[in-house]
Amino acid sequence: MTLLENVRQALAEAGISPESGLLAVALSGGADSVCLLLALKELGFSVHALHCNFELRATESDADEAFCRRLCRQHELPVSVRHFRTRSYAQRHGISVEMAARDLRYGWFAEQLRALGAVALCVAHHRDDNIETMLLNLIRGTGIHGLTGMKVSAPLPVASRSEQAEPLQLLRPLLAVSRSDIEAWLHEREQPFVTDSSNLDADAAMRNAVRLRVLPFMEEMNPRVRANLAATIDRLCDAEALYADAVARQRADVETDEGIDIGALRKAIAPQNILFEILRDHGFSAEQAVDVYHHLDGESGHEWKSEHWRLLRDRGRLLWQSVEDDASTFRETTIPLSGLFETPDGTRLLIRRQAIDPASFAIPRDARTACFDLEKLTLPLTIRIARPADRFQPFGMEGTRLVSDLLTDHKLSLFEKERQLVVCTPDVIAWVVGIRTAAGFEVDASTRHVMTITLL
């Protein structure tokens, strides 16, 4: 299959034809992007080139820009150019120059796609790039997902895009074409290109080692190793689809709204792998997944953290909680004497005061409602998060006990304990919300006015 046929087929499989609309093309001036731009033009696609000048290589960056402008002028193709102060951006945001360049270019690409009304952004990753990516992921241990390499079609990687905006498409039409075929295609057309003396790839050192040392060594053992690895990637893509379907069916039996059922997980086919896939979706590393698996029979309270999630082992379950759901930010708040009241964390309370006849008044027995003799309460009442050293005297018991022990008796998880609310007078805890009221405030034969607080 020729280079042009490969490009046409890749785009067709992604649902893109010359009639689909404008394609934006990331143009660096290197062989790969020049080939992609001109191949798309020859195939009849409407294209608009996008060139980034990162101002990292002094006159060389300007020379690349001049080449791209000249190329597009020669072939009567539109081009947009953007200059970035990449090093300044990296310093301001405390990130590497490589990551800064990535953020800047994809952010601008997204803006341009929307401004131009383009259907997708085309980038010039080719077969050899994909083989290198596969080997790098194999070295890192990323699992089957990494071994499938890059895909022809993927979402544009723009972290800052609005949730309301439609997702943007990234296309890699050259993914089945080798670097040598690209250079041969350009040579046939006597088409020059530029060679970038730098590499804006965050894993440049490892990638160069794979490119210059690992792959040549493998080719000494088998001259067809690149073609074989490319074919393996294709087969693994099919295997990944089957794998994803099997994992989804297993996960449906294992996952709950709160987290993971450990008993169900143990009954799953390849439970450690199912756990890895679930944890990976929540930002946990492969090493953490192994550690979690080895502690499935451990004591309740064992906890792991990723960037955005906490995972807790609790009585046959693994429970999730977002790190943003931090009860420590809850501030003690005064409760009004009546009406509907919402706490800072969204808990809703209904407070009522009423005169009663103690002979006929039915005291609520629901743990979600606290009923107090109003005259026995010292106001104001406040609500706050329970503290580790909190003690109170539960109604119907002699002496005091730790609130934390009461919560343990009710089999609350660590996450639930961290969010447990208590209603307090200025001196003592009057109610462990939703669980138990304190002694000393009960309705009796002398009660004439009551306050009830209901957890909605």
N, C-alpha and C positions, 0 to 999 in steps of 0.2 A: 504494500500500500504506500502510495506517495505521501509526501509531507502534506500537500494540500488535501488529499483524501482523508488523512488522519484528522486534520483540523476540522474539516466539514463534518466528519462522522462524530467527533467529540461534541461539537456544538449541537448537532441534530439530536444526539442522545440526551442533551440537556434541554431540549425543546427550543433551540434557537436556530433561526434561519435568517437569510438576508431580509425577509419581510418582517421580522420581529421588531426591528427598530434599531436605533443607534447603539453602538458598542463603544464604550470608553476603553482606551488601551494605555496601560502604564508603560511609558517609554523612557528607558534610561539612556539609550544610545548603544547599549551592548548588543551582541549578536542575537541573543534570544528575543529581546523585545523588538528589535528591528525586523527580524524574521516574522514575528507574530503580526506586527502592524501591516507589513506588506502582503503577507499571506491572506489576511482578512480582506484587504482591498482587492486582491486578485480574485477572491471568491465572491465578490460582489456585496460585501457587507459595508454598511455605512459606519465609519469609524471617526473617532475624535481622540487625538493623542493627548496624554497628560504627562508632563515632565516636572520632576521635583529637583530643585537645586538646593541642596542641603548646606551649601557654603562651608564644606568641610575640607576641600582639597584645593583651595585658592584658585589659581588660574585653570587648573584641570576641571574643576566643577563648571566654570564658565565655558570652557571649551566643549564640554559635553552638551551643555545647553545650546550653544551655537550650532553644534552638529545636529541636534534634534530639530531645531528650527529650520535649518537648511534642508534636512531630509524631508520634512513635511511640506516645505515650500516646493521642493523639486517634484513631489508626488501629488501636489495640490490637495493636501490633507490639512484639516484644521488642527491646531495644537494650542493648549493652554499651559502656561508655565507658572510655577509658584516658587518663590525663594523662602527659605526657612533659616532662622537663626538657631540652628539645632543645638549647639553647645550651650547657649544661654538657656534654652528651654530645658535641657537636661539638668543644668545646675539649679534652676528654679524649682523643678519638681523632684530633685534628688534621685534621678534615674540615670541609667547608662545612655551614652550617645546613641547606641544601636536601638534601644527601646524608644528613645525620644524620636528618632527618625521614623520608626514604625508608627508611633502614635500620630505624628504630624502628617505623614503621607496618607494613611488610611482615613484620618479625619477629613483631610482635604479631598481625597477621592470621593468620600461620601457626599460632601457638599457639591462637588462637580457633577456627580451622577444625577442628583436631584435637580440641579440648575439646568443641566443639559437635557433632562428627560431621558437619559440613557437607560437601557434595559439591564445592563450589567457592566462590571469592570472586568476586562481581560488582562491577565498577567501571564508572564512567559515562563513559568516553571515547566521543565521538560522531564523526560524519562530519567535522565541521570540525576537530576535534583531529587526525584522521588525515590530512587534507589538509595541515595545518600541518606535521605530522611528515614527510610526504613531501617537502615543499618544503625543510624544514630539512636533511633527509638529502641532497637534491639539491645544496644549497649546500655541504654538507660533503664530498660525493663518496663516499658509502658504497656505490655500486654498486646492482645490481638488488635486493638484499635490502632496502636502505633505502627504495627507491622503492615497495615493496609496503606500506609503512606498518605499522601494528599489525594483529594478527590477532584474530578474535573469541575464539579459544581459545588459551591459551599457558600455559606453566608459571609458577607463582607465583615471582616473582624474590626468593628468599630464599637468600642466599649461605651462611648458617650452618646450613641444615637438614642433618640427619643423612643420611649416605649410605644408612643402613639404612631411613630413613623413606620411605613411599610419596610420590611427587611430588604436589604440590598443584596444583589447576587454577585458572587465572585466566580469567574470562569478561568479554567486553565486548559485552553485548547491544544497546547503542545505537549500534554502530559504523556502521550504515547510516542513521542518523537525524541530521538537521541540528540545529544549535543553535536556529535559528528555529522548527523544528517542536517542539522540546522546550518552548520558552517558550510557544508557542501552545497546546500540550496542557495545560500547567499553568494558563494563563489561562482556558481553557474550564472548568476545574474550580475556578477561583477559589482556587487553591492558592498561598500565598506561599512564598518561599524567601529565603535570605540571600545577600548578595554579599560575598565575601571581598576585603578591600582589599589583600591580599598575594597572592603567587603562589609556591607551594612547588615550582616547577619549576626544575631546575638550569639550563635554557637559557631562562629567562624573558625576558631582554632580546631575544634573537634571535626567540623565538616571538612576542613582542608586536610586533616590527617586521614579521614576516610577516603577523600578524593585522591590524594597524592600517594598514600601508602597502603591503605587497606585494600581498596579496589584493584590497584595494579598487582598486588600480591595475589589476590584471588584470581585474577586473570591469568597469572602464570600457571595456576593449577587447572583452570578451565577457561579458555578464551571466550566461551559463550556465557560467562557468569552474569554479565549485565542483562542479556536477554532472558536468562533463566530467572534472575531475581525479579525482573519486570513481570514475567509470567506468573511467578509466585505471588506477587502483589495482587494480580488480577484474581487468582484463585482464592486468596485470603479475603478479598472483598466479598466474594460470594459466601465464603465460610462465615464471615462476620455477620452477614444478613441472617443466616440460619442461627447463628449463636445469639444474636440480638433477640430473635423471636423466642428462642428457648428461655433465655434469661427473663424476658418480660413475663412469660407464663409462670416461671418459678417465683418471681418477685411478687406476683399477685397473691400468692399463698403465704408469703413471708411478711410483707410490709403491712403496717397498720397506720392509722392516722397519726399515732403518737411516735411510731418508730418501727422496731423489728421484733417479731415474735421469735425468741430463741428456739423454742421447741419446734416450731414450723421450719425454721432455718435448718435445723439438724436433719429434718426429714427430706430436705431438698436434694436434688441431684447436684453434686459438686458444691456443697454449702459454702466452702471457703471462697470459691469463685463468685458465687451469688453475692456474698457479703462484700467482696472487693468491688463489684459493680455498683452496689448501693452506696457504699462509702465514697467511691470515686465521684459520684454525682453530687456529693456534699463536700467535696474538696479535700477529702482525706487521702493521704499518700498510701502507696502499696505497703510500706513498712508499718504504718498505723493499722491497716486492714489486717495484716498478719498478727499484730499484737492484740487487736480486738478479738480475733478468732481464738487465740490461745487463752483468752481470759473469759470466754463465754461461761465457764463454770465458776468464775471467781465470785468474790463477795459483792453484794450490792454496794453502790457508791463509787465504783471505779469509773473514772471519767477520762475522755479524750477530747481534744479540741482541734478543729481546723480553723481556717481564717474566718469563716462565717457561722460555724456550727459547733455546738457542744453535744457530745454523745455520752450517755450515762447507762451503765449496767444496773438494772433495778428489777429484782424478783422475776427472773425469766424473761425480761424484756431489755431491749436497747432503746432508750428514749432520746429523741431529738429535742434540741432547743436552740433557737437562733441566739448568737452572741449579742444581738441587738436587744433581746428581751432580757434586759438586765434590771433585776428588781432593786439593785442598790441605788438607782436613780429616783426611786419613789420617796417623796417627801411627806413627812407627817402632816396631816390635814385635819382641820376642824370640821366636825360633822354638824350640819344645821339641825335645828330642833324639830323640823318637819319638812316633808316634801320629798321629791325625787332627787337623789344626789349621785353624782358620778365621780369616782376617784380618779387620780391622775393616770392610773393604768387602765382605765375603762371599766372598772367594776361598778355596777349600779346597785344602789341601795334605796329602798323605800322606807322613809321614817314617818311614823305616825304617833301622835299623842291623843289620848282620849280619857275621859272620866268613865269609871266602871263601877259596877256593883260587884264586889268580890264574891258574893254568894252565887252569882249566876255567870260570872266571867269565865270563859273557857280559855285556859292558857295554851298557846300554840305549842305543839310537841315536835314540830318540824325543826330539824337542826339548822335549816336555812333562815329561821326566824328567831331572833332574840327578843325576849319580853322582860322588861325591867319595871320595878316600882320606881316611878319618876322621882318620888321624894327621897329615895335612898341613893340616887345618883348625884355625884358631885360634877357639875358642869364647868367648862365645856367638855364634850366628848371629842376625842380625836381618833383617827385611824392611821395605822402605819404598818410596816412590815415587821413580823415577829423577829426578835433578836435571839442569838444563841443562849444568852443567860436569862431570858425572860422566865419568870415563875408566876403562877396564879393558883388560886384555890378553886378547883372545879366544883360546880354546884353538886351537892349531894356527897361530897367527900370531906374528910378531915385533913387538915394540913395543906400545904402547897406542893406543887410539883412543877418540873420544867415543862414549858410549852413544847419543846422539842421532843420530849418523851411521849407526850400526848399525840403528837403528829406521827411518831414512829408506831405507836399503838394502832393508829388508823391507817397504817401502811402507805403513808404518803412518800413519794419519791423525793430525792434531794431537790429536784427542780421545783416540785410543789411546795416543799418546805421553804425554799428561798422566796417564794411568792406569797406565803401565807400571811394573811392580814389579821390584825388584832384591833379591837375597839377598846380604848382606854379612857378612864377618868384621869384627872390630874395625878392620882396616886397609884392606881392599880389597873390591871387588865380586867375588863368587864366581859369581854366576849372574844373567844378564838373563833373568828368568823366562819360560819358554816359548820362548826364542830361542837363547841361546848361553851355555855355561859359560866360565869364565875358565881361563887356563893356570895351572899350579902346583898344581892339586888333583887331577890325573888319576890314574886307577888304572894301576899298572904292576906289574912282576914282583915288587916288594917289598911290595905292598899286602896286608895281612891283614884289615883291617876297612874296610867301606865304609858310607857314608850315602847313601841315595837319597831325593830329594824329588820327588814327582810332583804336577804341577798337575792337579787333578781337574776 
